[in-house]
Amino acid sequence: MQENIIFVRVDDRLIHGQVVNAWLNVYTNVRNIMCIDDFSSKDPFMQKMFQLLIPKEKTVEIKSVEGAVETLKKGLDKPTMIIAKSPSTIKTLIDAGIDIDKFNIGGMGMSGKRKKFYQSISADENEKEIMQELINKGIKIEIQTVPTNPCYDCQEILKNDK
């Protein structure tokens, strides 16, 4: 994992206050949260809302996918949690050379072509193909909505999904 990337999560809500705070209680060294989403990166209201949802001593930056790649290639100066809306964003980061060897899927709601994948996690066929491709590259993907819930290996779930 690249230096100062502490935890990488897929959650289509990006910052869901109680959930992010639960993870911050596990990863207590995180000082910054980087949300990666093209739409939210252009929305000042959402940026302000995200900052209000986390503890005051933490910072939040909302980056476009391209902006995140640029920032991550330069390196991070403080321990950071990365949150993206979909596995495709994580794949884009990895394909751009960002060293991510593990990520968590915690929030992928039903929308568009998504169907129930596992418990409260939904995914479309393209997302499942991306997950499998990343697993084949040696990336560990875990499904865990909150730290107090059990953690499941995405590879096993994909095997049983066929």
Kinemage of the C-alpha trace (Angstrom):
@kinemage 1
@onewidth
@group {chain A} dominant
@subgroup {mainchain}
@vectorlist {calphas} color= white
{ca met a 1} P 0.000 0.000 0.000
{ca gln a 2} L 1.288 3.448 -0.876
{ca glu a 3} L 2.703 5.456 2.026
{ca asn a 4} L 0.032 7.289 4.023
{ca ile a 5} L -2.864 5.407 2.426
{ca ile a 6} L -4.291 3.838 5.562
{ca phe a 7} L -7.696 2.527 4.478
{ca val a 8} L -9.469 2.385 1.114
{ca arg a 9} L -13.228 1.992 0.971
{ca val a 10} L -15.971 1.833 -1.643
{ca asp a 11} L -19.162 3.462 -0.418
{ca asp a 12} L -21.503 5.143 -2.872
{ca arg a 13} L -22.613 7.534 -0.118
{ca leu a 14} L -18.968 8.663 0.252
{ca ile a 15} L -19.169 10.066 3.775
{ca his a 16} L -22.005 8.629 5.791
{ca gly a 17} L -21.308 10.230 9.177
{ca gln a 18} L -21.821 7.364 11.607
{ca val a 19} L -20.156 4.823 9.316
{ca val a 20} L -17.056 6.906 8.629
{ca asn a 21} L -16.715 7.765 12.300
{ca ala a 22} L -16.898 4.052 13.175
{ca trp a 23} L -14.001 3.380 10.779
{ca leu a 24} L -12.077 6.359 12.160
{ca asn a 25} L -12.316 4.700 15.588
{ca val a 26} L -10.491 1.694 14.091
{ca tyr a 27} L -7.961 3.656 12.023
{ca thr a 28} L -7.145 6.227 14.677
{ca asn a 29} L -4.055 7.516 12.850
{ca val a 30} L -6.089 8.796 9.882
{ca arg a 31} L -5.864 12.589 9.684
{ca asn a 32} L -7.396 13.172 6.248
{ca ile a 33} L -10.239 11.713 4.211
{ca met a 34} L -10.024 11.842 0.425
{ca cys a 35} L -13.366 11.361 -1.300
{ca ile a 36} L -13.042 10.605 -4.993
{ca asp a 37} L -16.027 11.530 -7.139
{ca asp a 38} L -16.202 13.726 -10.220
{ca phe a 39} L -19.648 15.121 -9.371
{ca ser a 40} L -19.012 15.893 -5.687
{ca ser a 41} L -15.655 17.498 -6.486
{ca lys a 42} L -17.577 20.290 -8.253
{ca asp a 43} L -20.260 20.734 -5.588
{ca pro a 44} L -19.323 23.254 -2.836
{ca phe a 45} L -22.424 22.347 -0.815
{ca met a 46} L -21.474 18.657 -0.643
{ca gln a 47} L -17.903 19.590 0.241
{ca lys a 48} L -19.150 21.658 3.190
{ca met a 49} L -21.547 18.886 4.271
{ca phe a 50} L -18.787 16.264 4.237
{ca gln a 51} L -16.601 18.441 6.472
{ca leu a 52} L -19.455 18.800 8.967
{ca leu a 53} L -19.908 15.020 9.182
{ca ile a 54} L -16.436 14.219 10.473
{ca pro a 55} L -14.525 15.170 13.625
{ca lys a 56} L -13.079 18.710 13.566
{ca glu a 57} L -9.486 17.507 13.832
{ca lys a 58} L -9.779 15.617 10.504
{ca thr a 59} L -9.643 17.178 7.065
{ca val a 60} L -11.645 16.231 3.988
{ca glu a 61} L -10.712 16.727 0.384
{ca ile a 62} L -13.037 15.909 -2.480
{ca lys a 63} L -11.201 15.114 -5.680
{ca ser a 64} L -12.201 14.241 -9.190
{ca val a 65} L -10.801 10.896 -10.307
{ca glu a 66} L -8.156 12.703 -12.371
{ca gly a 67} L -7.341 15.046 -9.490
{ca ala a 68} L -6.995 12.110 -7.102
{ca val a 69} L -4.558 10.346 -9.434
{ca glu a 70} L -2.453 13.520 -9.665
{ca thr a 71} L -2.463 14.027 -5.883
{ca leu a 72} L -1.708 10.392 -5.096
{ca lys a 73} L 1.150 10.258 -7.611
{ca lys a 74} L 2.767 13.189 -5.770
{ca gly a 75} L 2.344 11.342 -2.475
{ca leu a 76} L 0.328 12.062 0.637
{ca asp a 77} L 1.729 14.102 3.500
{ca lys a 78} L -0.639 12.757 6.159
{ca pro a 79} L -2.356 9.442 6.925
{ca thr a 80} L -5.405 9.265 4.664
{ca met a 81} L -8.587 7.251 4.261
{ca ile a 82} L -9.730 7.040 0.636
{ca ile a 83} L -13.426 6.660 -0.170
{ca ala a 84} L -14.717 6.139 -3.710
{ca lys a 85} L -18.191 5.444 -5.018
{ca ser a 86} L -17.397 2.327 -7.042
{ca pro a 87} L -14.802 -0.370 -7.688
{ca ser a 88} L -14.186 1.180 -11.118
{ca thr a 89} L -12.651 4.236 -9.435
{ca ile a 90} L -10.297 2.021 -7.429
{ca lys a 91} L -9.367 0.206 -10.657
{ca thr a 92} L -8.602 3.551 -12.312
{ca leu a 93} L -6.266 4.458 -9.437
{ca ile a 94} L -4.499 1.091 -9.597
{ca asp a 95} L -4.220 1.237 -13.403
{ca ala a 96} L -2.626 4.691 -13.004
{ca gly a 97} L 0.091 3.158 -10.834
{ca ile a 98} L -1.248 3.947 -7.369
{ca asp a 99} L -0.207 1.174 -4.976
{ca ile a 100} L -3.409 -0.178 -3.429
{ca asp a 101} L -3.234 -3.809 -2.383
{ca lys a 102} L -6.482 -4.048 -0.429
{ca phe a 103} L -9.827 -2.286 -0.194
{ca asn a 104} L -13.120 -2.537 1.599
{ca ile a 105} L -16.578 -2.519 0.047
{ca gly a 106} L -19.114 -1.216 2.488
{ca gly a 107} L -21.852 0.613 0.656
{ca met a 108} L -23.071 -0.130 -2.851
{ca gly a 109} L -26.800 0.416 -2.951
{ca met a 110} L -29.337 -0.792 -5.444
{ca ser a 111} L -29.412 1.493 -8.483
{ca gly a 112} L -29.343 1.311 -12.259
{ca lys a 113} L -28.391 -2.206 -13.364
{ca arg a 114} L -27.191 -3.248 -9.915
{ca lys a 115} L -28.672 -6.348 -8.354
{ca lys a 116} L -28.207 -7.789 -4.892
{ca phe a 117} L -24.672 -9.163 -4.653
{ca tyr a 118} L -24.186 -9.919 -0.988
{ca gln a 119} L -26.350 -8.898 1.950
{ca ser a 120} L -26.843 -5.104 1.585
{ca ile a 121} L -24.229 -4.797 -1.204
{ca ser a 122} L -25.416 -4.545 -4.803
{ca ala a 123} L -23.336 -4.720 -7.967
{ca asp a 124} L -23.850 -4.830 -11.703
{ca glu a 125} L -22.079 -7.293 -14.007
{ca asn a 126} L -19.399 -4.763 -14.974
{ca glu a 127} L -18.595 -4.054 -11.314
{ca lys a 128} L -18.312 -7.782 -10.602
{ca glu a 129} L -15.966 -8.173 -13.579
{ca ile a 130} L -13.821 -5.301 -12.249
{ca met a 131} L -13.714 -6.879 -8.789
{ca gln a 132} L -12.649 -10.207 -10.291
{ca glu a 133} L -10.001 -8.526 -12.447
{ca leu a 134} L -8.544 -6.769 -9.405
{ca ile a 135} L -8.578 -9.991 -7.368
{ca asn a 136} L -6.764 -11.718 -10.242
{ca lys a 137} L -4.074 -9.016 -9.947
{ca gly a 138} L -3.619 -9.877 -6.268
{ca ile a 139} L -5.755 -7.108 -4.770
{ca lys a 140} L -7.587 -8.198 -1.615
{ca ile a 141} L -11.225 -7.060 -1.518
{ca glu a 142} L -13.216 -7.340 1.678
{ca ile a 143} L -16.899 -6.719 2.232
{ca gln a 144} L -17.665 -5.177 5.603
{ca thr a 145} L -20.234 -2.440 6.089
{ca val a 146} L -19.045 -1.361 9.545
{ca pro a 147} L -16.133 -2.505 11.719
{ca thr a 148} L -18.391 -4.358 14.175
{ca asn a 149} L -19.859 -6.544 11.398
{ca pro a 150} L -18.162 -9.676 10.099
{ca cys a 151} L -15.710 -9.287 7.226
{ca tyr a 152} L -16.232 -11.369 4.078
{ca asp a 153} L -13.782 -12.210 1.303
{ca cys a 154} L -15.118 -10.876 -2.005
{ca gln a 155} L -13.289 -13.613 -3.907
{ca glu a 156} L -15.363 -16.292 -2.171
{ca ile a 157} L -18.584 -14.397 -2.792
{ca leu a 158} L -17.771 -14.017 -6.502
{ca lys a 159} L -17.085 -17.760 -6.763
{ca asn a 160} L -20.516 -18.505 -5.319
{ca asp a 161} L -22.242 -15.833 -7.419
{ca lys a 162} L -21.991 -17.754 -10.690
